[in-house]
Amino acid sequence: MILSFTLSMPNVASWNGKWTGEGTLYAKVINFGRSKKADEKAKAILAKGYYRYAFGDGWSAGISVKAVSPKEAASIRRKSKGFCSYDWMVDSIRFDGKIVPPSERVKVEEGDTTQ
């Protein structure tokens, strides 16, 4: 299964109330493979469909997730302008099931002896 993650900024705390990236496609496409475990993980992410992260300063990021065909994935990859350095959010969704800030993620990884 192939999932597309698309970034938006639903809450903007700029002086003019606008995000400079508005109207630009910031997307990341991930191929989860064909194993049963990978398919279950992709379906769980897709079931939620939308993830939000509040930065604590009035800004928040939104990530919409949808399943795409290989052809759609190629088109999204061509048109995307990257992910605004928020790739860590996609990684967190993939591995944690939610968006966990990098500072907290490191603490979890360091303190977790079960992995």
URCORWO-V118316 format. One record per helix or strand of 2 or more residues. SS is the DSSP state (A for helix, B for strand). FROM is the first residue (numbers start at 1). TO is the last residue. If there is no record, write none. Layout:
{{SS	FROM	TO} {SS	FROM	TO}}
This chain:
{{B	2	11} {B	27	31} {A	36	48} {B	50	54} {B	60	68} {A	70	79} {A	87	96} {A	102	111}}
